């Protein structure tokens, strides 16, 4: 479909200009669309700063606060009251490469979502605008924002992120599907230092407004710092990388650009890289991360106090979930949630007074708190044949006793369901969540028999077609939720079917290597980004999308083939190509339109039909802990529905920069 066709296209529901107006003008509408809120808070008459920064200004180490802030700094809406400066927040994480509560709170976006995903606020950007046929989107940045080293933040930092990293084939041979439209990378044009235009090979109304809204991506990097590690800008970069002990310039670049693990860990692994976040990493070692306030942070409160209020942060690593929970119960953590288990909720509530904290339950957006994905490109041809047969996946699903999982692990508070879109989606149909979720051992056994697994050895283990016992491992990371407990139960359920399944906890980098090489058997993780808008925007990489994502990477080589136009990877079967096409077609439709509804239903019909990812229990309440000396974390008396999960980075939307420590 060409642009002329699109320009003359008739759109159901409302016209394009009204859609743009809704997004950019703060018009309150009723179309279920995210509303762009550009509240005009009065600019303070003067600015103030933390005592520790005033001291540095007096010593000549920093320019005055008025010169560090933008001419029109972002005035932060007050959650409850104006805070006071000082103090240190404490958090905990499971490992250096795994996200933690305080780290997530630091993510900076071009825009920022409200917790219920109903509103978008300007952050580093002031606004955006689509053209009439959704083939272009122009974003305007806030002027005068500076990196933590005082250098200006401009569109050059966005262009560098795309052109010299995400679209550089020597760094990433296959770009992420979320950074392409119509199978092509975005076109990028610098209008001026603060205005950038993206153009797309096909209409792309799902263009990542969410992706750019402080979600799990920051689509910019400090070009002035990272250019020294890229041969395009420094001819000696390769030799310098080897001299510094790296095996290649690519390895040096990605390490310095903080790409190891995940790109959203703002400054967590490279203390030298300038950041835009409220706090700067100052020390990272095998035990903890240390941060201090960013003197160039671009936000102030209503009285002109430069944010954040808190001076320092420390994140310590906990060796396991029990240690994490003990830290929380003993009051050692300012806030905690990522590794707090619902099964520990009674214990946590009993410890509130002694630990001087308050517990709150928030809703999980996860379509499945623990899901399971069979490797669809397994190197063992016998296992590969079984795993790619949907009847086998259906039998495995019927063999899971989800009621037992819900009662033992989620205190009966979760929802038994398949891995599919959240019920709050406008197009949701219950049959997607109910597909093959009953515990039916008799049917499961019959299906396995029909698949040729009707012979057993003396121990009752089913025999494969080559006569070997049917053995495989359920591999998982013991992070972010009760993966260990659920996987151990699932293995027990599958063993009752005559399968010698084994639960195997893995270290993250080791499991990632296995996933990249497509060596895994079955993996477990959670299904998030299944609220309606993230599912629409992240559709190509959402955990249940074609090939999966993160640890649910059931067809990584399929993704490589699809993203590279067949140049790399493994050609997927026709049903996967159809699934991919359905996602692409959905993202071409206007949010909320009739075409949008029809396309979304097709996507989730295919997902149900093929059951590439098997769900267990989802949407369980998530306990979060806030120490009682923390101010401004939750708005007093606010009973809003908060969504826990990666769709909106829960702590990030609570504006940690205006949290403070009460005297």
Secondary structure, 3 states (H helix, E strand, C coil): CCHHHHHCCCCCCCCHHHHHHHHHHCCCCCCCCCEEECCCCCCCCCCECCHHHHHHHHCCCCCCHHHHCCCCCEECCCCCCCCCCCCEEEEEECCCCCCCHHHHHCCCCCEEECCCCCEEEECCEEEEEECCCCCEEEEEECCCCECCCCCECCHHHHHHHHHHHHCCCCCCCCCCHHHEECCEECEEEEEECCEEEEECCCCCCCCCCCCCCCCCCCCCCCHHHHHHHCCCCCCCHHHHHHHCCCCCHHHHHHHHCCCCCCCCCCCCCCCCCCCCCCEEEEEECCCEEEEEECCCCCEECCCCEECCCCCEEEEEECCCHHHHHHHHHCCCCCEECCCCCHHHHHHHHHCHHHHCEEEEEEEECCCEEEEEEECCCCCCHHHHHHHCCHHHHHHHHHCCCHHHHHHHHCCCCCEECCCCCCCCCCCCCHHHHHCCCCCCHHHHHHHHHHCCCCCECCCCCEECCCCCECEEEEEECCCCCCHHHHHHHHHHHHHCCCCEEEEEECCHHHHHHHHHCCCCCEEEEEECCCCHHHHHHCCCCCCCCCCCECCECCCHHHHHHHHCCCCCCCCCCHHHHHHHHHHHHHHCCCCCCHHHHHHHHHHHHHHHHHCCEEECEECCCEEEEEECCEECCCCCCCCCCCEECCCCCHHHHCCHHHCEECC
